Amino acid sequence: MNPKIENSTLKFLKDLAKNNNRDWFTENKEKYVAANENAVNFVEDLIEKVA
């Protein structure tokens, strides 16, 4: 697998930086879950490639 941070993950992080509050986060929890999964998969794939 080719490790990649998805554009949607980067967009979530940019939006989070602009809206760092509980209400916004609660409304965007699904985006967080997807971004977190992408980041974890990226790191796992990267570790596998360099190990």
Beta strands, then each sheet from edge to edge (+ up, - down):
end
